[in-house]
Amino acid sequence: MVFEHKSEREFYRVPKLEGAPPPVHFVDVFSTAEKGVPNPLTGSMFLLEYAETPEPAPHYDYDESGVVVKGTLVIEDEKGNKATLQEGDTFFIHRGSDITFSSPKFAIAYKVASRTKIGH
């Protein structure tokens, strides 16, 4: 397979992430096709709705970069560093980080991580 693509309609279909807090919706949309290759790469859609008390994301044991596609995404790390990102803003989360995501209303981001597809 040379390349893959998603239509805009498909791109924004972000299901609720099973086992995650209520405002978190997440789906892996693209991933390295071959299993067991070094340095796999996975692209994901992330939808976060407002939560009165945001819960931390799982500990990051991989690097991840992303861009906010719609809305406002607030990212805070374990040291209290905090950024409020708007549409078009990008971010990079270093492996070993503990991150809390929040949003005053909602946020949609496209993220790419150095990990295998969830469920593989």
SVG drawing of the C-alpha trace seen along z (x, -y; Angstrom):
<svg xmlns="http://www.w3.org/2000/svg" viewBox="-19 -30 33 38">
<polyline fill="none" stroke="black" stroke-width="0.4" points="0.0,0.0 1.5,-3.3 -0.7,-5.7 -4.0,-6.0 -6.4,-8.9 -9.6,-9.9 -12.4,-12.2 -13.2,-15.2 -16.4,-13.4 -14.5,-10.3 -11.8,-12.4 -14.1,-14.0 -15.8,-10.7 -14.1,-10.3 -15.7,-7.6 -15.8,-7.6 -12.6,-6.0 -13.6,-2.9 -12.5,-3.1 -11.5,-6.7 -13.1,-9.6 -16.4,-10.8 -15.1,-13.8 -12.4,-11.8 -13.0,-10.6 -10.1,-9.1 -9.3,-6.9 -6.2,-5.8 -6.8,-6.5 -3.4,-5.7 -0.5,-3.4 2.6,-1.8 1.3,1.2 4.0,3.7 4.0,5.2 7.3,5.4 9.1,2.7 11.4,0.3 10.0,-3.2 6.3,-2.7 4.2,-5.8 0.5,-6.2 -1.8,-9.1 -4.9,-9.7 -7.9,-11.9 -8.6,-13.3 -11.8,-15.0 -12.0,-16.5 -15.2,-18.0 -15.4,-20.2 -15.0,-18.6 -15.3,-20.4 -12.5,-18.3 -10.0,-17.1 -8.2,-13.8 -4.6,-13.3 -3.9,-11.2 -1.9,-8.0 1.9,-8.4 3.5,-9.0 6.1,-6.3 6.4,-7.6 6.8,-11.0 3.8,-12.6 3.2,-15.7 -0.1,-17.3 -2.0,-20.2 -5.3,-21.7 -7.8,-21.4 -10.8,-23.0 -11.6,-24.6 -9.3,-25.3 -7.0,-22.8 -5.3,-23.4 -2.2,-21.3 -0.5,-21.2 2.4,-19.0 3.5,-17.6 5.7,-20.6 2.8,-23.1 3.8,-24.3 0.6,-25.2 -0.4,-26.3 -3.7,-27.3 -3.7,-26.2 -6.0,-27.5 -6.8,-26.2 -3.6,-25.8 -1.3,-25.7 1.0,-22.7 2.4,-20.8 5.0,-18.2 4.8,-15.9 8.1,-14.3 8.1,-10.6 8.2,-10.4 5.6,-13.2 2.5,-13.3 0.0,-15.5 -3.5,-16.8 -5.7,-17.9 -8.6,-20.2 -10.8,-22.6 -13.2,-25.4 -15.7,-24.0 -14.2,-21.4 -11.1,-20.7 -10.3,-18.4 -6.6,-17.6 -4.7,-15.4 -1.9,-13.7 1.0,-11.6 2.9,-9.3 5.9,-7.0 3.8,-3.9 1.9,-1.1 -1.8,-1.3 -4.0,-0.7 -5.3,2.8 -2.2,4.2"/>
</svg>
